[in-house]
Amino acid sequence: MIEKAGHIAAFAGSTPNIGTTLAAFGTAFRIASVSGKRVGFLCLNLKSAKTHLYLGIDKPEVTLDGLRPELKAGTLTGTKLRQYAFAPSRLNGVHVLFGNMARDQAEYYEPEQIERLLGAAREAFDLTIADVSAYWDNAATVCAMREADQRFLVTTSSLTHFQEDVRRWTEQVGALFGLSKEGFRLVVMGGQPNSGVTG
């Protein structure tokens, strides 16, 4: 998954609150740890950004909504994105862009803004992991899934998640945006469904 610079992998959940962020961040951390590559992690769940909380940070200095002026103006570069990212040594080479804190502004992100962010991420990192929403009602989810080189759909062994929600994603909604079901890789989270793991 890291053969070339600028690779993007998008993780979406078939259903909310099943551990998608855990799977996405765990993948980013593991790849950075064993490869020595520069790995970016974009929190693109516009209505429920929680990565900062998982990392023990109450008020991040830089968040996605803080970059909106640069995204609108088209001035965000890979170098700037690296500077804005949270990258302490304990993350072993993972550079985190914390998500949108202005939940009520989620619908105001335009496709062009997300595409610019993803373009900057390709410049900035060898691999970018984009953690997106389980819903397709926003530019971040649609654009990240369309632009990604690899698409991961996280689900559980619960029959409704596995059969109904996955089918809806891969055969109905994805097809509307030109994505074939063969283009998704399935990640099945272990443990009991509704065990309280969020993502």
C-alpha positions in Angstrom: 0.0 0.0 0.0 3.0 2.3 0.1 4.8 1.7 -3.1 4.6 5.2 -4.3 4.5 8.7 -2.8 1.2 10.4 -2.7 -1.0 7.3 -2.1 -4.4 7.8 -0.4 -6.4 5.1 1.4 -9.9 6.0 2.6 -11.7 4.3 5.5 -15.4 4.5 5.9 -17.8 2.7 8.2 -20.7 0.7 6.9 -22.5 1.9 10.1 -21.6 4.7 12.5 -19.8 4.0 15.8 -18.4 0.6 15.0 -14.6 1.4 15.3 -13.8 2.9 11.9 -11.5 5.5 13.4 -9.7 2.8 15.4 -9.1 0.7 12.2 -8.0 3.7 10.2 -5.6 5.2 12.8 -4.3 1.8 13.8 -3.4 1.2 10.1 -1.7 4.6 9.9 0.3 4.0 13.1 1.4 0.5 12.2 2.5 1.4 8.7 4.4 4.4 9.9 6.1 2.4 12.7 7.3 -0.5 10.5 8.1 1.4 7.3 9.6 4.7 8.3 7.4 6.4 5.7 5.8 9.7 6.3 2.1 8.9 6.9 -0.7 11.5 7.1 -4.0 10.9 8.9 -6.9 13.2 7.9 -9.9 13.2 10.2 -12.7 13.9 7.6 -15.7 12.9 9.7 -17.2 16.4 9.4 -19.9 16.0 12.0 -18.2 13.8 14.6 -14.5 14.6 14.8 -13.0 12.7 17.8 -9.4 11.9 16.9 -8.1 14.7 19.1 -10.0 13.2 22.1 -8.5 9.7 21.4 -5.0 11.3 21.5 -5.8 13.1 24.8 -6.1 16.7 23.4 -9.0 18.8 24.4 -8.4 21.8 22.1 -6.2 21.2 19.1 -4.2 24.1 17.9 -5.0 23.4 14.2 -8.1 21.8 12.9 -9.7 21.2 9.5 -12.1 24.1 9.9 -9.1 26.4 10.6 -7.8 25.6 7.2 -11.0 26.5 5.3 -9.7 30.0 4.2 -6.7 28.4 2.6 -8.8 25.6 1.1 -11.2 28.2 -0.4 -8.3 30.3 -1.7 -6.4 27.3 -3.1 -3.2 28.2 -1.2 -2.8 25.1 0.9 0.4 23.3 -0.1 1.9 20.0 1.0 4.6 21.9 3.0 2.0 23.9 4.9 -0.1 20.8 5.6 2.9 19.1 7.2 3.5 22.2 9.3 -0.1 22.2 10.5 -0.2 18.5 11.3 0.2 17.2 14.8 3.2 14.9 14.8 4.8 14.2 18.2 7.5 11.5 18.4 5.1 9.1 20.2 3.1 8.8 16.9 6.2 7.2 15.1 5.9 9.3 11.9 2.1 9.8 11.8 1.1 13.4 11.0 -2.5 14.1 12.1 -4.8 16.8 10.8 -7.6 17.1 13.4 -11.1 17.3 12.1 -13.8 19.8 11.8 -14.8 21.3 15.1 -17.6 23.4 13.7 -20.2 20.6 13.3 -22.9 23.0 12.1 -20.7 24.0 9.1 -20.2 20.5 7.8 -22.5 21.1 4.8 -20.4 24.2 3.8 -17.4 22.2 2.7 -17.3 22.1 -1.1 -15.9 19.3 -3.2 -13.2 21.6 -4.6 -12.0 22.3 -1.0 -11.7 18.6 -0.2 -10.0 17.9 -3.5 -7.4 20.6 -2.7 -6.8 19.1 0.8 -6.3 15.7 -0.7 -3.9 17.1 -3.3 -1.9 18.8 -0.6 -1.8 15.5 1.3 -0.4 13.7 -1.8 2.4 16.3 -1.8 3.0 16.1 1.9 3.0 12.4 2.7 4.0 9.0 1.3 0.7 7.6 2.4 -2.4 9.4 3.6 -5.2 7.7 5.5 -8.5 9.5 5.3 -11.0 8.6 7.9 -14.5 9.6 6.6 -18.1 9.4 7.7 -20.5 6.5 7.3 -22.8 8.9 5.5 -22.5 10.1 2.0 -24.2 13.5 2.6 -21.0 15.5 2.7 -18.2 16.5 0.3 -15.5 14.9 2.5 -16.9 11.4 2.3 -17.7 11.5 -1.4 -14.5 13.2 -2.6 -12.2 11.0 -0.4 -13.8 7.8 -1.5 -13.7 8.9 -5.2 -10.1 10.1 -5.0 -8.6 7.3 -3.0 -6.3 4.7 -4.5 -7.7 2.2 -2.1 -11.1 2.1 -0.3 -11.7 0.3 2.9 -15.2 -0.3 4.2 -15.2 -1.2 7.9 -18.1 -3.3 9.3 -18.9 -5.9 12.0 -20.1 -9.4 11.9 -23.6 -8.2 12.8 -25.9 -9.4 10.1 -27.6 -6.0 9.5 -24.2 -4.3 9.3 -22.7 -6.9 7.1 -25.6 -7.6 4.7 -27.7 -4.5 4.6 -25.3 -1.7 5.2 -22.4 -3.0 3.2 -24.7 -3.8 0.3 -26.1 -0.2 0.4 -22.6 1.2 0.3 -21.1 -0.9 -2.4 -24.1 -1.6 -4.7 -26.3 1.5 -4.3 -24.6 4.6 -3.0 -21.1 3.9 -4.4 -22.4 3.2 -7.8 -23.9 6.7 -7.9 -20.4 8.1 -7.8 -18.8 5.7 -10.2 -17.4 3.2 -7.7 -17.7 -0.5 -8.3 -18.2 -2.9 -5.4 -15.0 -4.6 -6.5 -13.1 -1.5 -5.6 -13.9 -1.8 -1.9 -11.8 -3.9 0.6 -13.8 -5.1 3.6 -12.5 -4.8 7.2 -14.5 -6.8 9.7 -14.1 -5.6 13.3 -13.8 -8.2 16.0 -15.6 -8.3 19.3 -19.2 -8.0 20.1 -21.4 -5.6 18.0 -22.3 -2.4 19.9 -19.5 -3.0 22.3 -19.0 0.7 22.9 -16.0 1.2 20.5 -16.6 4.4 18.6 -15.2 5.6 15.3 
